[in-house]
């Protein structure tokens, strides 16, 4: 996180634009965190819209980094219940898929007056959160920067005591092979 934060601060962090199998990347992220969720007796749900093209163009490493931060936080701040990692196809237009990603939890939630602070570097919702749960306060700041570099915007919707949903939309061009496989009515 510190290295990425330094690159962001210096304007040197870049994103790739390569074809990758989106369902594989998303499945890998959920699998990576399944043990941690299981150890806390949390249900980790993977909800992939089957209409999402299998191969898109983007930065799989940075997408994984954002999802790792969001899923890791959801597990950290959830004592019971579930975490849902979802990807939904909004539309396909001009060979570009608009995909909405979200990570929802039934955790502690974030008070409205603190929600704008959580995307700042080295900041968490309040000091007691840092003492109880630990962390550097960089994960959401870096994730927000990465999502912006990929052309999106990271948002939070949260209610204290009920949980949080972090979501972002990304425009993901289709690879040449995928364009040939997309049904005509998918647009």
N, CA and C atoms as an extended XYZ file, in Angstrom:
561
Properties=species:S:1:pos:R:3:atomname:S:1:resname:S:1:resid:I:1 pbc="F F F"
N         0.819       -1.203        0.000 N   UNK     1
C         0.000        0.000        0.000 CA  UNK     1
C         0.860        1.263        0.000 C   UNK     1
N         1.917        1.259        0.821 N   UNK     2
C         2.769        2.447        0.905 CA  UNK     2
C         3.422        2.740       -0.446 C   UNK     2
N         3.908        1.695       -1.129 N   UNK     3
C         4.532        1.872       -2.442 CA  UNK     3
C         3.526        2.434       -3.445 C   UNK     3
N         2.326        1.870       -3.485 N   UNK     4
C         1.297        2.381       -4.397 CA  UNK     4
C         0.907        3.801       -4.037 C   UNK     4
N         0.816        4.087       -2.742 N   UNK     5
C         0.480        5.439       -2.313 CA  UNK     5
C         1.544        6.420       -2.803 C   UNK     5
N         2.811        6.037       -2.699 N   UNK     6
C         3.906        6.892       -3.170 CA  UNK     6
C         3.823        7.110       -4.674 C   UNK     6
N         3.507        6.046       -5.423 N   UNK     7
C         3.372        6.179       -6.878 CA  UNK     7
C         2.192        7.090       -7.234 C   UNK     7
N         1.093        6.945       -6.515 N   UNK     8
C        -0.076        7.793       -6.758 CA  UNK     8
C         0.291        9.245       -6.479 C   UNK     8
N         0.954        9.468       -5.333 N   UNK     9
C         1.343       10.806       -4.921 CA  UNK     9
C         2.269       11.456       -5.950 C   UNK     9
N         3.135       10.654       -6.560 N   UNK    10
C         4.079       11.166       -7.565 CA  UNK    10
C         3.489       11.176       -8.974 C   UNK    10
N         2.251       10.697       -9.123 N   UNK    11
C         1.634       10.641      -10.442 CA  UNK    11
C         2.254        9.587      -11.346 C   UNK    11
N         2.846        8.561      -10.764 N   UNK    12
C         3.559        7.537      -11.536 CA  UNK    12
C         2.818        6.202      -11.616 C   UNK    12
N         1.645        6.105      -11.006 N   UNK    13
C         0.904        4.850      -11.049 CA  UNK    13
C         0.122        4.770      -12.352 C   UNK    13
N         0.278        3.668      -13.067 N   UNK    14
C        -0.410        3.498      -14.337 CA  UNK    14
C        -1.272        2.246      -14.298 C   UNK    14
N        -2.202        2.179      -15.222 N   UNK    15
C        -3.024        0.984      -15.352 CA  UNK    15
C        -2.785        0.377      -16.729 C   UNK    15
N        -2.930       -0.942      -16.795 N   UNK    16
C        -2.767       -1.663      -18.057 CA  UNK    16
C        -4.092       -1.710      -18.802 C   UNK    16
N        -4.007       -2.081      -20.040 N   UNK    17
C        -5.191       -2.294      -20.850 CA  UNK    17
C        -4.956       -3.563      -21.667 C   UNK    17
N        -5.280       -4.718      -21.044 N   UNK    18
C        -5.032       -6.016      -21.665 CA  UNK    18
C        -6.289       -6.876      -21.584 C   UNK    18
N        -6.442       -7.832      -22.493 N   UNK    19
C        -7.583       -8.750      -22.401 CA  UNK    19
C        -7.418       -9.687      -21.206 C   UNK    19
N        -8.505       -9.930      -20.499 N   UNK    20
C        -8.473      -10.898      -19.397 CA  UNK    20
C        -9.859      -11.491      -19.186 C   UNK    20
N        -9.872      -12.658      -18.565 N   UNK    21
C       -11.125      -13.376      -18.291 CA  UNK    21
C       -11.722      -12.846      -16.990 C   UNK    21
N       -12.704      -11.975      -17.116 N   UNK    22
C       -13.307      -11.327      -15.950 CA  UNK    22
C       -13.885      -12.328      -14.943 C   UNK    22
N       -14.653      -13.349      -15.355 N   UNK    23
C       -15.176      -14.301      -14.368 CA  UNK    23
C       -14.066      -15.026      -13.593 C   UNK    23
N       -12.948      -15.297      -14.248 N   UNK    24
C       -11.828      -15.970      -13.572 CA  UNK    24
C       -11.232      -15.059      -12.509 C   UNK    24
N       -11.022      -13.795      -12.846 N   UNK    25
C       -10.449      -12.835      -11.893 CA  UNK    25
C       -11.371      -12.677      -10.684 C   UNK    25
N       -12.666      -12.508      -10.930 N   UNK    26
C       -13.610      -12.333       -9.823 CA  UNK    26
C       -13.697      -13.595       -8.960 C   UNK    26
N       -13.750      -14.745       -9.608 N   UNK    27
C       -13.803      -16.003       -8.859 CA  UNK    27
C       -12.567      -16.208       -8.012 C   UNK    27
N       -11.412      -15.839       -8.561 N   UNK    28
C       -10.145      -15.974       -7.818 CA  UNK    28
C       -10.161      -15.098       -6.556 C   UNK    28
N       -10.701      -13.879       -6.681 N   UNK    29
C       -10.738      -12.979       -5.524 CA  UNK    29
C       -11.627      -13.542       -4.417 C   UNK    29
N       -12.772      -14.069       -4.795 N   UNK    30
C       -13.667      -14.640       -3.789 CA  UNK    30
C       -13.024      -15.864       -3.147 C   UNK    30
N       -12.403      -16.700       -3.947 N   UNK    31
C       -11.740      -17.888       -3.413 CA  UNK    31
C       -10.609      -17.508       -2.449 C   UNK    31
N        -9.862      -16.461       -2.791 N   UNK    32
C        -8.759      -16.003       -1.946 CA  UNK    32
C        -9.244      -15.641       -0.547 C   UNK    32
N       -10.429      -15.066       -0.450 N   UNK    33
C       -10.931      -14.594        0.847 CA  UNK    33
C       -11.905      -15.563        1.516 C   UNK    33
N       -12.195      -16.683        0.887 N   UNK    34
C       -13.191      -17.596        1.444 CA  UNK    34
C       -12.773      -18.178        2.789 C   UNK    34
N       -11.502      -18.487        2.985 N   UNK    35
C       -11.049      -19.032        4.266 CA  UNK    35
C       -11.199      -18.000        5.381 C   UNK    35
N       -10.788      -16.760        5.120 N   UNK    36
C       -10.911      -15.706        6.140 CA  UNK    36
C       -12.374      -15.494        6.525 C   UNK    36
N       -13.269      -15.507        5.544 N   UNK    37
C       -14.694      -15.356        5.836 CA  UNK    37
C       -15.199      -16.551        6.637 C   UNK    37
N       -14.801      -17.741        6.221 N   UNK    38
C       -15.222      -18.965        6.913 CA  UNK    38
C       -14.746      -18.968        8.371 C   UNK    38
N       -13.527      -18.520        8.609 N   UNK    39
C       -12.990      -18.482        9.975 CA  UNK    39
C       -13.788      -17.550       10.880 C   UNK    39
N       -14.392      -16.526       10.321 N   UNK    40
C       -15.242      -15.620       11.103 CA  UNK    40
C       -16.708      -16.040       11.062 C   UNK    40
N       -16.983      -17.202       10.439 N   UNK    41
C       -18.342      -17.718       10.293 CA  UNK    41
C       -19.240      -16.757        9.508 C   UNK    41
N       -18.642      -16.143        8.490 N   UNK    42
C       -19.364      -15.256        7.591 CA  UNK    42
C       -19.646      -15.986        6.291 C   UNK    42
N       -20.769      -15.679        5.697 N   UNK    43
C       -21.076      -16.230        4.383 CA  UNK    43
C       -20.516      -15.267        3.337 C   UNK    43
N       -19.700      -15.787        2.430 N   UNK    44
C       -19.140      -14.991        1.343 CA  UNK    44
C       -19.817      -15.432        0.057 C   UNK    44
N       -20.605      -14.532       -0.526 N   UNK    45
C       -21.425      -14.851       -1.687 CA  UNK    45
C       -20.825      -14.179       -2.920 C   UNK    45
N       -20.786      -14.932       -4.000 N   UNK    46
C       -20.269      -14.454       -5.282 CA  UNK    46
C       -21.438      -14.396       -6.247 C   UNK    46
N       -21.795      -13.207       -6.713 N   UNK    47
C       -22.953      -13.010       -7.582 CA  UNK    47
C       -22.487      -12.383       -8.893 C   UNK    47
N       -22.244      -13.238       -9.891 N   UNK    48
C       -21.766      -12.786      -11.195 CA  UNK    48
C       -22.901      -12.847      -12.204 C   UNK    48
N       -23.208      -11.723      -12.797 N   UNK    49
C       -24.210      -11.645      -13.846 CA  UNK    49
C       -23.703      -12.453      -15.044 C   UNK    49
N       -24.450      -13.458      -15.452 N   UNK    50
C       -24.003      -14.327      -16.544 CA  UNK    50
C       -23.999      -13.602      -17.899 C   UNK    50
N       -24.581      -12.430      -17.967 N   UNK    51
C       -24.571      -11.663      -19.218 CA  UNK    51
C       -23.250      -10.921      -19.429 C   UNK    51
N       -22.405      -10.866      -18.398 N   UNK    52
C       -21.110      -10.195      -18.538 CA  UNK    52
C       -20.246      -10.998      -19.501 C   UNK    52
N       -19.662      -10.328      -20.498 N   UNK    53
C       -18.780      -11.042      -21.423 CA  UNK    53
C       -17.620      -11.695      -20.681 C   UNK    53
N       -17.190      -12.842      -21.174 N   UNK    54
C       -16.148      -13.585      -20.472 CA  UNK    54
C       -14.777      -12.935      -20.577 C   UNK    54
N       -14.499      -12.240      -21.668 N   UNK    55
C       -13.197      -11.588      -21.822 CA  UNK    55
C       -13.412      -10.099      -22.096 C   UNK    55
N       -12.774       -9.276      -21.280 N   UNK    56
C       -12.838       -7.827      -21.436 CA  UNK    56
C       -11.411       -7.281      -21.464 C   UNK    56
N       -11.304       -5.999      -21.746 N   UNK    57
C        -9.989       -5.363      -21.751 CA  UNK    57
C        -9.934       -4.379      -20.587 C   UNK    57
N        -8.869       -4.492      -19.813 N   UNK    58
C        -8.690       -3.632      -18.652 CA  UNK    58
C        -7.434       -4.028      -17.911 C   UNK    58
N        -7.383       -3.694      -16.632 N   UNK    59
C        -6.227       -4.013      -15.801 CA  UNK    59
C        -6.647       -5.007      -14.723 C   UNK    59
N        -6.427       -6.302      -14.966 N   UNK    60
C        -6.865       -7.304      -13.989 CA  UNK    60
C        -6.152       -7.184      -12.643 C   UNK    60
N        -4.890       -6.782      -12.655 N   UNK    61
C        -4.143       -6.662      -11.401 CA  UNK    61
C        -4.712       -5.562      -10.530 C   UNK    61
N        -4.986       -4.402      -11.127 N   UNK    62
C        -5.534       -3.278      -10.351 CA  UNK    62
C        -6.978       -3.553       -9.929 C   UNK    62
N        -7.751       -4.221      -10.779 N   UNK    63
C        -9.106       -4.608      -10.393 CA  UNK    63
C        -9.061       -5.541       -9.192 C   UNK    63
N        -8.155       -6.511       -9.230 N   UNK    64
C        -8.003       -7.425       -8.097 CA  UNK    64
C        -7.586       -6.670       -6.838 C   UNK    64
N        -6.704       -5.683       -6.980 N   UNK    65
C        -6.247       -4.906       -5.830 CA  UNK    65
C        -7.413       -4.158       -5.185 C   UNK    65
N        -8.257       -3.551       -6.008 N   UNK    66
C        -9.424       -2.831       -5.478 CA  UNK    66
C       -10.351       -3.813       -4.769 C   UNK    66
N       -10.664       -4.924       -5.425 N   UNK    67
C       -11.564       -5.908       -4.818 CA  UNK    67
C       -10.969       -6.504       -3.551 C   UNK    67
N        -9.660       -6.741       -3.535 N   UNK    68
C        -9.014       -7.277       -2.332 CA  UNK    68
C        -9.174       -6.314       -1.161 C   UNK    68
N        -8.993       -5.025       -1.414 N   UNK    69
C        -9.174       -4.039       -0.345 CA  UNK    69
C       -10.616       -4.024        0.146 C   UNK    69
N       -11.568       -4.039       -0.795 N   UNK    70
C       -12.973       -3.961       -0.406 CA  UNK    70
C       -13.439       -5.224        0.314 C   UNK    70
N       -13.060       -6.390       -0.203 N   UNK    71
C       -13.468       -7.645        0.447 CA  UNK    71
C       -12.770       -7.790        1.789 C   UNK    71
N       -11.485       -7.464        1.843 N   UNK    72
C       -10.742       -7.536        3.108 CA  UNK    72
C       -11.360       -6.648        4.175 C   UNK    72
N       -11.728       -5.425        3.804 N   UNK    73
C       -12.390       -4.522        4.752 CA  UNK    73
C       -13.743       -5.071        5.184 C   UNK    73
N       -14.491       -5.602        4.227 N   UNK    74
C       -15.815       -6.147        4.565 CA  UNK    74
C       -15.676       -7.265        5.598 C   UNK    74
N       -14.702       -8.127        5.416 N   UNK    75
C       -14.483       -9.205        6.387 CA  UNK    75
C       -14.040       -8.630        7.728 C   UNK    75
N       -13.127       -7.667        7.687 N   UNK    76
C       -12.603       -7.079        8.928 CA  UNK    76
C       -13.704       -6.417        9.755 C   UNK    76
N       -14.612       -5.698        9.089 N   UNK    77
C       -15.609       -4.905        9.803 CA  UNK    77
C       -16.965       -5.594        9.935 C   UNK    77
N       -17.035       -6.896        9.652 N   UNK    78
C       -18.284       -7.644        9.780 CA  UNK    78
C       -18.096       -8.747       10.812 C   UNK    78
N       -18.927       -8.742       11.832 N   UNK    79
C       -18.847       -9.749       12.888 CA  UNK    79
C       -19.747      -10.948       12.611 C   UNK    79
N       -20.870      -10.719       11.945 N   UNK    80
C       -21.795      -11.819       11.614 CA  UNK    80
C       -22.588      -11.436       10.377 C   UNK    80
N       -23.046      -12.458        9.689 N   UNK    81
C       -23.855      -12.199        8.497 CA  UNK    81
C       -23.141      -12.600        7.230 C   UNK    81
N       -23.184      -11.700        6.240 N   UNK    82
C       -22.677      -12.074        4.928 CA  UNK    82
C       -21.973      -10.924        4.236 C   UNK    82
N       -21.210      -11.309        3.242 N   UNK    83
C       -20.549      -10.376        2.344 CA  UNK    83
C       -20.904      -10.833        0.935 C   UNK    83
N       -21.365       -9.901        0.121 N   UNK    84
C       -21.749      -10.234       -1.247 CA  UNK    84
C       -20.842       -9.470       -2.207 C   UNK    84
N       -20.142      -10.223       -3.029 N   UNK    85
C       -19.302       -9.646       -4.079 CA  UNK    85
C       -20.067       -9.837       -5.385 C   UNK    85
N       -20.427       -8.732       -6.018 N   UNK    86
C       -21.282       -8.823       -7.207 CA  UNK    86
C       -20.699       -8.047       -8.378 C   UNK    86
N       -20.997       -8.540       -9.554 N   UNK    87
C       -20.681       -7.841      -10.796 CA  UNK    87
C       -21.902       -7.955      -11.692 C   UNK    87
N       -22.377       -6.816      -12.168 N   UNK    88
C       -23.581       -6.754      -12.988 CA  UNK    88
C       -23.274       -6.032      -14.288 C   UNK    88
N       -23.839       -6.523      -15.363 N   UNK    89
C       -23.719       -5.853      -16.652 CA  UNK    89
C       -24.830       -4.817      -16.744 C   UNK    89
N       -24.442       -3.558      -16.888 N   UNK    90
C       -25.428       -2.501      -17.078 CA  UNK    90
C       -25.857       -2.475      -18.538 C   UNK    90
N       -24.863       -2.441      -19.445 N   UNK    91
C       -25.179       -2.467      -20.875 CA  UNK    91
C       -23.900       -2.706      -21.671 C   UNK    91
N       -24.096       -3.072      -22.917 N   UNK    92
C       -22.997       -3.143      -23.886 CA  UNK    92
C       -23.349       -2.164      -24.990 C   UNK    92
N       -22.420       -1.249      -25.229 N   UNK    93
C       -22.657       -0.233      -26.244 CA  UNK    93
C       -21.348        0.056      -26.962 C   UNK    93
N       -21.368        0.020      -28.273 N   UNK    94
C       -20.175        0.289      -29.084 CA  UNK    94
C       -18.994       -0.580      -28.665 C   UNK    94
N       -19.245       -1.866      -28.466 N   UNK    95
C       -18.218       -2.856      -28.096 CA  UNK    95
C       -17.557       -2.561      -26.751 C   UNK    95
N       -18.296       -1.891      -25.857 N   UNK    96
C       -17.808       -1.608      -24.505 CA  UNK    96
C       -18.877       -2.052      -23.515 C   UNK    96
N       -18.455       -2.859      -22.540 N   UNK    97
C       -19.370       -3.299      -21.482 CA  UNK    97
C       -19.270       -2.336      -20.299 C   UNK    97
N       -20.399       -1.880      -19.812 N   UNK    98
C       -20.432       -1.095      -18.584 CA  UNK    98
C       -20.768       -2.080      -17.467 C   UNK    98
N       -19.786       -2.324      -16.596 N   UNK    99
C       -19.929       -3.318      -15.535 CA  UNK    99
C       -19.948       -2.615      -14.184 C   UNK    99
N       -20.947       -2.957      -13.367 N   UNK   100
C       -21.043       -2.411      -12.014 CA  UNK   100
C       -20.565       -3.467      -11.024 C   UNK   100
N       -19.582       -3.096      -10.229 N   UNK   101
C       -19.022       -3.969       -9.200 CA  UNK   101
C       -19.492       -3.470       -7.842 C   UNK   101
N       -19.765       -4.407       -6.931 N   UNK   102
C       -20.120       -3.995       -5.580 CA  UNK   102
C       -19.661       -5.047       -4.575 C   UNK   102
N       -19.340       -4.560       -3.390 N   UNK   103
C       -19.036       -5.419       -2.251 CA  UNK   103
C       -19.912       -4.912       -1.119 C   UNK   103
N       -20.847       -5.753       -0.685 N   UNK   104
C       -21.794       -5.392        0.371 CA  UNK   104
C       -21.547       -6.263        1.581 C   UNK   104
N       -21.742       -5.686        2.760 N   UNK   105
C       -21.561       -6.458        3.994 CA  UNK   105
C       -22.661       -6.120        4.987 C   UNK   105
N       -22.740       -6.925        6.035 N   UNK   106
C       -23.680       -6.687        7.131 CA  UNK   106
C       -22.902       -6.259        8.370 C   UNK   106
N       -21.853       -5.479        8.147 N   UNK   107
C       -20.935       -5.079        9.209 CA  UNK   107
C       -21.394       -3.875       10.001 C   UNK   107
N       -20.400       -3.188       10.584 N   UNK   108
C       -20.673       -2.111       11.532 CA  UNK   108
C       -21.253       -0.855       10.882 C   UNK   108
N       -21.029       -0.692        9.581 N   UNK   109
C       -21.532        0.490        8.894 CA  UNK   109
C       -20.709        1.726        9.212 C   UNK   109
N       -20.989        2.772        8.490 N   UNK   110
C       -20.240        4.023        8.626 CA  UNK   110
C       -21.241        5.162        8.768 C   UNK   110
N       -21.125        5.966        9.838 N   UNK   111
C       -22.035        7.102        9.981 CA  UNK   111
C       -21.924        8.060        8.789 C   UNK   111
N       -23.027        8.648        8.390 N   UNK   112
C       -23.081        9.548        7.233 CA  UNK   112
C       -22.021       10.642        7.316 C   UNK   112
N       -21.835       11.200        8.497 N   UNK   113
C       -20.896       12.323        8.642 CA  UNK   113
C       -19.429       11.902        8.498 C   UNK   113
N       -19.158       10.606        8.517 N   UNK   114
C       -17.777       10.118        8.381 CA  UNK   114
C       -17.506        9.512        7.006 C   UNK   114
N       -18.551        9.331        6.196 N   UNK   115
C       -18.380        8.624        4.924 CA  UNK   115
C       -17.437        9.343        3.966 C   UNK   115
N       -17.421       10.662        3.975 N   UNK   116
C       -16.530       11.389        3.066 CA  UNK   116
C       -15.069       11.272        3.479 C   UNK   116
N       -14.806       10.941        4.745 N   UNK   117
C       -13.425       10.861        5.244 CA  UNK   117
C       -12.715        9.565        4.879 C   UNK   117
N       -13.469        8.494        4.680 N   UNK   118
C       -12.837        7.181        4.554 CA  UNK   118
C       -12.004        7.007        3.301 C   UNK   118
N       -12.164        7.885        2.311 N   UNK   119
C       -11.361        7.794        1.089 CA  UNK   119
C       -10.102        8.646        1.175 C   UNK   119
N        -9.917        9.367        2.302 N   UNK   120
C        -8.699       10.147        2.511 CA  UNK   120
C        -7.577        9.240        2.987 C   UNK   120
N        -6.354        9.569        2.628 N   UNK   121
C        -5.187        8.778        3.026 CA  UNK   121
C        -5.009        8.798        4.543 C   UNK   121
N        -4.656        7.654        5.100 N   UNK   122
C        -4.354        7.467        6.521 CA  UNK   122
C        -5.543        7.813        7.417 C   UNK   122
N        -6.763        7.629        6.893 N   UNK   123
C        -7.959        7.989        7.647 CA  UNK   123
C        -8.911        6.803        7.718 C   UNK   123
N        -9.507        6.627        8.898 N   UNK   124
C       -10.609        5.687        9.045 CA  UNK   124
C       -11.780        6.465        9.609 C   UNK   124
N       -12.918        5.808        9.762 N   UNK   125
C       -14.135        6.527       10.151 CA  UNK   125
C       -13.949        7.306       11.458 C   UNK   125
N       -13.279        6.719       12.440 N   UNK   126
C       -12.954        7.443       13.667 CA  UNK   126
C       -11.806        6.723       14.371 C   UNK   126
N       -11.254        7.349       15.390 N   UNK   127
C       -10.097        6.796       16.091 CA  UNK   127
C       -10.362        5.456       16.746 C   UNK   127
N       -11.575        5.233       17.228 N   UNK   128
C       -11.868        3.958       17.886 CA  UNK   128
C       -11.841        2.811       16.878 C   UNK   128
N       -12.196        3.098       15.630 N   UNK   129
C       -12.134        2.072       14.584 CA  UNK   129
C       -10.697        1.630       14.379 C   UNK   129
N        -9.780        2.586       14.311 N   UNK   130
C        -8.357        2.273       14.137 CA  UNK   130
C        -7.851        1.435       15.299 C   UNK   130
N        -8.214        1.814       16.522 N   UNK   131
C        -7.748        1.064       17.702 CA  UNK   131
C        -8.308       -0.349       17.725 C   UNK   131
N        -9.580       -0.508       17.397 N   UNK   132
C       -10.211       -1.822       17.483 CA  UNK   132
C        -9.827       -2.747       16.330 C   UNK   132
N        -9.793       -2.210       15.106 N   UNK   133
C        -9.623       -3.064       13.931 CA  UNK   133
C        -8.246       -2.970       13.288 C   UNK   133
N        -7.472       -1.943       13.599 N   UNK   134
C        -6.153       -1.784       12.994 CA  UNK   134
C        -6.243       -1.292       11.569 C   UNK   134
N        -5.117       -1.331       10.887 N   UNK   135
C        -5.059       -0.888        9.498 CA  UNK   135
C        -4.378        0.454        9.374 C   UNK   135
N        -3.983        0.778        8.145 N   UNK   136
C        -3.258        2.021        7.888 CA  UNK   136
C        -4.162        3.152        7.431 C   UNK   136
N        -5.360        2.828        6.967 N   UNK   137
C        -6.218        3.854        6.402 CA  UNK   137
C        -5.833        4.205        4.976 C   UNK   137
N        -5.076        3.334        4.314 N   UNK   138
C        -4.675        3.583        2.932 CA  UNK   138
C        -5.494        2.799        1.913 C   UNK   138
N        -6.062        1.676        2.303 N   UNK   139
C        -6.723        0.784        1.355 CA  UNK   139
C        -7.815        1.451        0.549 C   UNK   139
N        -8.712        2.174        1.194 N   UNK   140
C        -9.809        2.818        0.462 CA  UNK   140
C        -9.328        4.008       -0.353 C   UNK   140
N        -8.328        4.719        0.151 N   UNK   141
C        -7.766        5.832       -0.606 CA  UNK   141
C        -7.134        5.325       -1.899 C   UNK   141
N        -6.325        4.287       -1.798 N   UNK   142
C        -5.694        3.702       -2.980 CA  UNK   142
C        -6.746        3.128       -3.919 C   UNK   142
N        -7.717        2.426       -3.361 N   UNK   143
C        -8.783        1.853       -4.198 CA  UNK   143
C        -9.527        2.942       -4.964 C   UNK   143
N        -9.823        4.038       -4.298 N   UNK   144
C       -10.514        5.150       -4.946 CA  UNK   144
C        -9.671        5.711       -6.094 C   UNK   144
N        -8.370        5.881       -5.861 N   UNK   145
C        -7.474        6.374       -6.919 CA  UNK   145
C        -7.405        5.397       -8.084 C   UNK   145
N        -7.299        4.102       -7.775 N   UNK   146
C        -7.218        3.099       -8.840 CA  UNK   146
C        -8.486        3.068       -9.682 C   UNK   146
N        -9.636        3.127       -9.028 N   UNK   147
C       -10.904        3.128       -9.765 CA  UNK   147
C       -10.972        4.363      -10.669 C   UNK   147
N       -10.533        5.510      -10.165 N   UNK   148
C       -10.516        6.725      -10.996 CA  UNK   148
C        -9.583        6.558      -12.194 C   UNK   148
N        -8.394        5.960      -11.962 N   UNK   149
C        -7.458        5.728      -13.069 CA  UNK   149
C        -8.057        4.802      -14.126 C   UNK   149
N        -8.940        3.899      -13.694 N   UNK   150
C        -9.589        2.978      -14.630 CA  UNK   150
C       -10.870        3.578      -15.223 C   UNK   150
N       -11.160        4.837      -14.885 N   UNK   151
C       -12.292        5.531      -15.500 CA  UNK   151
C       -13.582        5.481      -14.715 C   UNK   151
N       -13.529        5.080      -13.450 N   UNK   152
C       -14.744        4.985      -12.645 CA  UNK   152
C       -14.682        5.860      -11.412 C   UNK   152
N       -15.593        5.614      -10.513 N   UNK   153
C       -15.683        6.365       -9.265 CA  UNK   153
C       -16.179        5.417       -8.171 C   UNK   153
N       -15.457        5.348       -7.058 N   UNK   154
C       -15.810        4.473       -5.939 CA  UNK   154
C       -16.735        5.219       -4.991 C   UNK   154
N       -17.873        4.600       -4.676 N   UNK   155
C       -18.870        5.211       -3.795 CA  UNK   155
C       -19.192        4.274       -2.650 C   UNK   155
N       -19.690        4.837       -1.571 N   UNK   156
C       -20.138        4.029       -0.442 CA  UNK   156
C       -21.569        4.413       -0.086 C   UNK   156
N       -22.349        3.404        0.262 N   UNK   157
C       -23.699        3.576        0.797 CA  UNK   157
C       -23.691        2.762        2.085 C   UNK   157
N       -23.976        3.404        3.202 N   UNK   158
C       -23.813        2.709        4.473 CA  UNK   158
C       -24.788        3.213        5.524 C   UNK   158
N       -25.171        2.286        6.403 N   UNK   159
C       -26.012        2.600        7.547 CA  UNK   159
C       -25.373        1.962        8.784 C   UNK   159
N       -25.066        2.766        9.811 N   UNK   160
C       -24.464        2.190       11.018 CA  UNK   160
C       -25.317        1.052       11.581 C   UNK   160
N       -24.640       -0.034       11.916 N   UNK   161
C       -25.311       -1.196       12.480 CA  UNK   161
C       -25.952       -2.114       11.455 C   UNK   161
N       -25.994       -1.702       10.197 N   UNK   162
C       -26.630       -2.526        9.167 CA  UNK   162
C       -25.676       -2.947        8.062 C   UNK   162
N       -24.593       -2.203        7.865 N   UNK   163
C       -23.622       -2.596        6.858 CA  UNK   163
C       -23.331       -1.522        5.839 C   UNK   163
N       -22.500       -1.901        4.879 N   UNK   164
C       -22.035       -0.973        3.852 CA  UNK   164
C       -22.011       -1.659        2.496 C   UNK   164
N       -22.170       -0.848        1.465 N   UNK   165
C       -21.971       -1.304        0.092 CA  UNK   165
C       -21.031       -0.322       -0.579 C   UNK   165
N       -19.921       -0.857       -1.084 N   UNK   166
C       -18.990       -0.084       -1.879 CA  UNK   166
C       -19.224       -0.496       -3.322 C   UNK   166
N       -19.370        0.478       -4.207 N   UNK   167
C       -19.634        0.126       -5.599 CA  UNK   167
C       -18.905        1.070       -6.544 C   UNK   167
N       -18.631        0.545       -7.734 N   UNK   168
C       -18.022        1.341       -8.794 CA  UNK   168
C       -18.394        0.724      -10.133 C   UNK   168
N       -18.463        1.575      -11.150 N   UNK   169
C       -18.752        1.156      -12.522 CA  UNK   169
C       -17.487        1.332      -13.343 C   UNK   169
N       -17.220        0.375      -14.221 N   UNK   170
C       -16.094        0.503      -15.140 CA  UNK   170
C       -16.566        0.214      -16.558 C   UNK   170
N       -16.095        1.026      -17.482 N   UNK   171
C       -16.318        0.780      -18.907 CA  UNK   171
C       -15.188       -0.134      -19.360 C   UNK   171
N       -15.543       -1.328      -19.824 N   UNK   172
C       -14.556       -2.328      -20.187 CA  UNK   172
C       -14.742       -2.742      -21.639 C   UNK   172
N       -13.833       -2.303      -22.513 N   UNK   173
C       -13.932       -2.708      -23.914 CA  UNK   173
C       -13.910       -4.228      -24.040 C   UNK   173
N       -14.583       -4.711      -25.056 N   UNK   174
C       -14.601       -6.144      -25.313 CA  UNK   174
C       -13.400       -6.515      -26.160 C   UNK   174
N       -12.870       -7.702      -25.936 N   UNK   175
C       -11.782       -8.171      -26.788 CA  UNK   175
C       -12.373       -8.600      -28.129 C   UNK   175
N       -11.541       -8.689      -29.139 N   UNK   176
C       -12.012       -9.067      -30.472 CA  UNK   176
C       -12.742      -10.405      -30.442 C   UNK   176
N       -12.223      -11.380      -29.688 N   UNK   177
C       -12.858      -12.699      -29.608 CA  UNK   177
C       -14.232      -12.601      -28.945 C   UNK   177
N       -14.365      -11.762      -27.929 N   UNK   178
C       -15.641      -11.617      -27.228 CA  UNK   178
C       -16.676      -10.956      -28.115 C   UNK   178
N       -16.269       -9.965      -28.885 N   UNK   179
C       -17.213       -9.252      -29.752 CA  UNK   179
C       -17.907      -10.218      -30.684 C   UNK   179
N       -17.177      -11.219      -31.181 N   UNK   180
C       -17.760      -12.193      -32.071 CA  UNK   180
C       -18.781      -13.092      -31.374 C   UNK   180
N       -18.617      -13.256      -30.020 N   UNK   181
C       -19.491      -14.145      -29.270 CA  UNK   181
C       -20.703      -13.468      -28.634 C   UNK   181
N       -20.756      -12.134      -28.628 N   UNK   182
C       -21.837      -11.411      -27.966 CA  UNK   182
C       -23.092      -11.510      -28.817 C   UNK   182
N       -24.198      -12.019      -28.230 N   UNK   183
C       -25.451      -12.102      -28.983 CA  UNK   183
C       -25.943      -10.712      -29.378 C   UNK   183
N       -26.636      -10.623      -30.474 N   UNK   184
C       -27.113       -9.337      -30.996 CA  UNK   184
C       -28.027       -8.617      -30.013 C   UNK   184
N       -28.787       -9.353      -29.187 N   UNK   185
C       -29.721       -8.718      -28.252 CA  UNK   185
C       -29.083       -8.311      -26.939 C   UNK   185
N       -27.769       -8.471      -26.764 N   UNK   186
C       -27.096       -8.125      -25.511 CA  UNK   186
C       -26.852       -6.636      -25.397 C   UNK   186
N       -27.008       -5.874      -26.479 N   UNK   187
C       -26.697       -4.441      -26.440 CA  UNK   187
C       -27.764       -3.720      -25.744 C   UNK   187
